[in-house]
Protein backbone atom coordinates (compact mmCIF):
# COMPACT_ATOMS: atom_id res chain seq x y z
CA UNK A 1 0.00 0.00 0.00
CA UNK A 2 1.21 3.54 -0.74
CA UNK A 3 3.11 5.04 2.15
CA UNK A 4 3.85 1.67 3.78
CA UNK A 5 6.34 -1.10 3.10
CA UNK A 6 4.38 -3.84 4.85
CA UNK A 7 0.62 -3.44 4.29
CA UNK A 8 -1.16 -5.03 1.31
CA UNK A 9 -4.74 -5.23 0.10
CA UNK A 10 -6.00 -8.49 -1.42
CA UNK A 11 -9.12 -8.09 -3.54
CA UNK A 12 -11.43 -10.82 -4.84
CA UNK A 13 -14.42 -9.53 -6.82
CA UNK A 14 -16.15 -6.88 -4.74
CA UNK A 15 -14.50 -7.99 -1.49
CA UNK A 16 -11.14 -7.03 -0.09
CA UNK A 17 -8.98 -7.66 2.94
CA UNK A 18 -5.67 -6.56 4.38
CA UNK A 19 -2.50 -8.49 5.00
CA UNK A 20 0.69 -7.36 6.72
CA UNK A 21 4.12 -8.76 5.97
CA UNK A 22 6.67 -8.66 8.79
CA UNK A 23 10.13 -10.12 9.15
CA UNK A 24 8.73 -12.78 11.47
CA UNK A 25 5.70 -13.82 9.42
CA UNK A 26 2.46 -12.64 7.83
CA UNK A 27 -0.76 -11.47 9.48
CA UNK A 28 -3.65 -12.08 7.08
CA UNK A 29 -7.29 -11.10 7.49
CA UNK A 30 -10.64 -12.21 5.98
CA UNK A 31 -10.23 -15.01 3.35
CA UNK A 32 -13.17 -13.50 1.31
CA UNK A 33 -13.90 -16.75 -0.53
CA UNK A 34 -17.67 -17.17 -0.23
CA UNK A 35 -18.88 -18.93 -3.40
CA UNK A 36 -15.27 -19.16 -4.57
CA UNK A 37 -14.00 -22.63 -3.63
CA UNK A 38 -10.42 -21.82 -4.65
CA UNK A 39 -10.48 -18.26 -3.34
CA UNK A 40 -8.69 -19.00 -0.06
CA UNK A 41 -5.85 -20.74 -1.85
CA UNK A 42 -5.62 -17.91 -4.39
CA UNK A 43 -5.17 -15.46 -1.52
CA UNK A 44 -2.47 -17.66 0.09
CA UNK A 45 -0.71 -17.91 -3.30
CA UNK A 46 -0.79 -14.11 -3.68
CA UNK A 47 0.83 -13.73 -0.27
CA UNK A 48 3.53 -16.22 -1.30
CA UNK A 49 4.31 -14.05 -4.35
CA UNK A 50 5.13 -11.19 -1.99
CA UNK A 51 7.06 -13.00 0.76
CA UNK A 52 8.58 -16.30 1.79
CA UNK A 53 7.52 -15.66 5.39
CA UNK A 54 4.98 -18.09 6.88
CA UNK A 55 1.39 -16.98 7.49
CA UNK A 56 1.18 -16.82 11.27
CA UNK A 57 -2.30 -15.40 11.82
CA UNK A 58 -5.66 -15.15 10.08
CA UNK A 59 -7.96 -12.58 11.69
CA UNK A 60 -11.71 -12.52 11.02
CA UNK A 61 -13.34 -9.08 10.84
CA UNK A 62 -16.73 -10.56 11.84
CA UNK A 63 -18.69 -13.77 11.34
CA UNK A 64 -20.33 -13.15 7.93
CA UNK A 65 -19.43 -15.82 5.39
CA UNK A 66 -18.97 -13.45 2.47
CA UNK A 67 -15.88 -12.19 4.28
CA UNK A 68 -14.55 -15.22 6.14
CA UNK A 69 -15.37 -18.36 4.14
CA UNK A 70 -12.24 -20.02 2.74
CA UNK A 71 -9.96 -20.14 5.76
CA UNK A 72 -8.87 -23.75 5.26
CA UNK A 73 -5.94 -22.81 2.99
CA UNK A 74 -4.61 -20.52 5.73
CA UNK A 75 -5.06 -23.18 8.41
CA UNK A 76 -3.24 -25.69 6.20
CA UNK A 77 -0.44 -23.13 5.84
CA UNK A 78 -0.10 -23.08 9.63
CA UNK A 79 -2.01 -19.92 10.56
CA UNK A 80 -3.73 -19.42 13.91
CA UNK A 81 -7.27 -18.15 13.33
CA UNK A 82 -8.47 -15.36 15.63
CA UNK A 83 -11.89 -13.70 15.95
CA UNK A 84 -14.13 -11.95 18.43
CA UNK A 85 -15.63 -14.47 20.87
CA UNK A 86 -19.15 -13.89 19.54
CA UNK A 87 -18.03 -14.86 16.02
CA UNK A 88 -16.83 -18.23 17.27
CA UNK A 89 -20.02 -18.80 19.27
CA UNK A 90 -22.12 -18.19 16.16
CA UNK A 91 -19.91 -20.22 13.82
CA UNK A 92 -19.83 -23.16 16.23
CA UNK A 93 -23.63 -23.44 16.01
CA UNK A 94 -23.91 -22.85 12.26
CA UNK A 95 -21.17 -25.29 11.19
CA UNK A 96 -20.71 -23.85 7.71
CA UNK A 97 -18.62 -26.37 5.76
CA UNK A 98 -16.58 -23.63 4.07
CA UNK A 99 -15.79 -21.61 7.17
CA UNK A 100 -13.03 -22.58 9.57
CA UNK A 101 -13.69 -22.14 13.29
CA UNK A 102 -11.40 -19.69 15.08
CA UNK A 103 -8.61 -21.17 17.22
CA UNK A 104 -8.48 -18.21 19.57
CA UNK A 105 -10.93 -15.47 20.54
CA UNK A 106 -10.94 -12.27 22.53
CA UNK A 107 -13.57 -10.13 24.20
CA UNK A 108 -12.65 -6.42 24.10
CA UNK A 109 -9.02 -6.13 23.07
CA UNK A 110 -6.04 -8.08 21.83
CA UNK A 111 -2.75 -6.79 20.52
CA UNK A 112 -0.62 -8.78 18.12
CA UNK A 113 3.08 -7.97 17.95
CA UNK A 114 4.93 -9.73 15.17
CA UNK A 115 8.28 -8.89 13.59
CA UNK A 116 8.15 -5.23 14.60
CA UNK A 117 4.53 -4.66 13.58
CA UNK A 118 1.75 -3.98 16.06
CA UNK A 119 -1.85 -4.78 15.15
CA UNK A 120 -4.56 -3.86 17.64
CA UNK A 121 -7.83 -5.76 17.60
CA UNK A 122 -10.67 -3.92 19.36
CA UNK A 123 -14.30 -4.72 19.98
CA UNK A 124 -16.08 -1.40 20.47
CA UNK A 125 -19.61 -2.70 21.00
CA UNK A 126 -22.43 -3.81 18.74
CA UNK A 127 -22.31 -2.39 15.22
CA UNK A 128 -22.67 -4.27 11.93
CA UNK A 129 -23.38 -7.72 13.48
CA UNK A 130 -22.45 -8.50 17.07
CA UNK A 131 -18.93 -9.68 16.20
CA UNK A 132 -17.41 -6.92 14.09
CA UNK A 133 -14.04 -5.68 15.31
CA UNK A 134 -11.72 -2.81 14.44
CA UNK A 135 -8.18 -3.71 13.33
CA UNK A 136 -5.75 -0.85 13.73
CA UNK A 137 -2.09 -0.48 12.79
CA UNK A 138 -0.96 2.32 15.14
CA UNK A 139 2.37 3.03 13.43
CA UNK A 140 0.90 3.05 9.93
CA UNK A 141 -2.26 4.88 11.10
CA UNK A 142 -4.45 2.48 9.14
CA UNK A 143 -7.69 0.81 10.22
CA UNK A 144 -9.43 -2.14 8.57
CA UNK A 145 -13.17 -2.06 9.27
CA UNK A 146 -15.58 -4.25 7.34
CA UNK A 147 -19.17 -3.42 6.38
CA UNK A 148 -20.05 -1.00 9.19
CA UNK A 149 -18.72 2.10 7.41
CA UNK A 150 -19.21 1.87 3.63
CA UNK A 151 -16.87 4.19 1.72
CA UNK A 152 -18.62 6.33 -0.89
CA UNK A 153 -21.58 3.98 -1.30
CA UNK A 154 -25.11 3.91 0.12
CA UNK A 155 -25.63 1.29 2.84
CA UNK A 156 -27.34 -1.86 1.57
CA UNK A 157 -27.52 -5.50 2.62
CA UNK A 158 -25.08 -4.78 5.41
CA UNK A 159 -28.07 -3.25 7.20
CA UNK A 160 -29.81 -6.61 7.69
CA UNK A 161 -28.32 -7.29 11.08
CA UNK A 162 -26.90 -3.91 11.99
CA UNK A 163 -27.59 -2.44 15.44
CA UNK A 164 -28.51 1.10 14.38
CA UNK A 165 -28.24 3.08 17.60
CA UNK A 166 -25.17 1.23 18.85
CA UNK A 167 -23.55 1.72 15.44
CA UNK A 168 -23.81 5.49 15.79
CA UNK A 169 -21.83 5.22 19.05
CA UNK A 170 -19.41 2.81 17.39
CA UNK A 171 -18.68 5.25 14.56
CA UNK A 172 -18.07 8.06 17.05
CA UNK A 173 -15.55 5.83 18.84
CA UNK A 174 -13.85 4.97 15.55
CA UNK A 175 -13.56 8.67 14.64
CA UNK A 176 -11.95 9.33 18.05
CA UNK A 177 -9.21 6.75 17.37
CA UNK A 178 -5.84 7.74 15.91
CA UNK A 179 -5.77 6.81 12.21
CA UNK A 180 -5.66 8.43 8.79
CA UNK A 181 -6.75 5.80 6.28
CA UNK A 182 -9.44 3.12 6.44
CA UNK A 183 -9.42 -0.04 4.34
CA UNK A 184 -13.07 -1.06 3.85
CA UNK A 185 -14.21 -4.65 3.23
CA UNK A 186 -15.65 -3.60 -0.13
CA UNK A 187 -13.65 -1.29 -2.41
CA UNK A 188 -14.47 2.37 -1.75
CA UNK A 189 -16.08 4.49 -4.44
CA UNK A 190 -15.07 5.93 -6.72
CA UNK A 191 -12.10 3.95 -7.94
CA UNK A 192 -11.56 1.50 -5.08
CA UNK A 193 -10.33 4.31 -2.84
CA UNK A 194 -9.62 4.09 0.88
CA UNK A 195 -11.73 5.84 3.50
CA UNK A 196 -11.03 8.81 5.75
CA UNK A 197 -12.57 10.15 8.94
CA UNK A 198 -14.79 12.29 6.73
CA UNK A 199 -16.25 9.12 5.20
CA UNK A 200 -16.96 7.81 8.69
CA UNK A 201 -18.60 11.09 9.66
CA UNK A 202 -20.66 11.06 6.43
CA UNK A 203 -22.01 7.57 7.21
CA UNK A 204 -22.85 8.66 10.76
CA UNK A 205 -24.73 11.70 9.42
CA UNK A 206 -26.57 9.58 6.85
CA UNK A 207 -27.65 7.13 9.54
CA UNK A 208 -28.80 9.90 11.86
CA UNK A 209 -30.85 11.47 9.07
CA UNK A 210 -32.40 8.16 7.99
CA UNK A 211 -33.14 7.28 11.60
CA UNK A 212 -34.84 10.62 12.36
CA UNK A 213 -36.96 10.45 9.20
CA UNK A 214 -38.17 6.89 9.76
CA UNK A 215 -38.71 7.47 13.46
CA UNK A 216 -41.33 10.11 12.61
CA UNK A 217 -43.07 7.86 10.10
CA UNK A 218 -42.92 4.84 12.39
CA UNK A 219 -44.57 6.76 15.19
CA UNK A 220 -47.30 7.75 12.70
CA UNK A 221 -47.95 4.03 12.13
CA UNK A 222 -46.43 3.86 8.63
CA UNK A 223 -44.10 0.87 9.16
CA UNK A 224 -43.58 -1.49 7.36
CA UNK A 225 -45.04 -1.24 3.86
CA UNK A 226 -45.65 2.47 3.28
CA UNK A 227 -42.21 3.38 4.55
CA UNK A 228 -40.44 0.64 2.60
CA UNK A 229 -42.14 1.82 -0.59
CA UNK A 230 -41.87 5.56 -0.09
CA UNK A 231 -38.72 6.21 1.92
CA UNK A 232 -36.20 8.43 0.09
CA UNK A 233 -33.09 10.37 1.07
CA UNK A 234 -32.67 12.62 -1.98
CA UNK A 235 -29.46 14.16 -0.65
CA UNK A 236 -27.76 10.79 -1.23
CA UNK A 237 -29.37 9.88 -4.56
CA UNK A 238 -26.08 10.04 -6.47
CA UNK A 239 -24.31 7.48 -4.25
CA UNK A 240 -23.78 4.03 -5.81
CA UNK A 241 -26.26 1.55 -4.32
CA UNK A 242 -28.84 4.20 -3.46
CA UNK A 243 -31.95 2.64 -5.07
CA UNK A 244 -31.18 -0.90 -3.88
CA UNK A 245 -30.16 0.23 -0.44
CA UNK A 246 -33.19 2.37 0.43
CA UNK A 247 -35.56 -0.53 1.26
CA UNK A 248 -32.87 -2.24 3.34
CA UNK A 249 -32.31 0.90 5.37
CA UNK A 250 -36.06 1.53 5.66
CA UNK A 251 -36.74 -2.00 6.87
CA UNK A 252 -34.06 -1.90 9.52
CA UNK A 253 -35.19 1.44 10.94
CA UNK A 254 -38.82 0.31 10.83
CA UNK A 255 -37.68 -2.63 12.93
CA UNK A 256 -36.20 -0.19 15.40
CA UNK A 257 -38.76 2.63 15.55
CA UNK A 258 -41.89 0.76 14.44
CA UNK A 259 -41.36 -2.35 16.50
CA UNK A 260 -38.70 -1.69 19.12
CA UNK A 261 -36.09 -4.07 17.83
ZN1 LIG B 1 -21.02 -8.38 7.10
Boltz pocket constraint, residues with backbone or C-beta under 6 A from the ligand:
constraints:
  - pocket:
      binder: B
      contacts: [[A, 62], [A, 64], [A, 128], [A, 129], [A, 146], [A, 147], [A, 158]]
      max_distance: 6.0
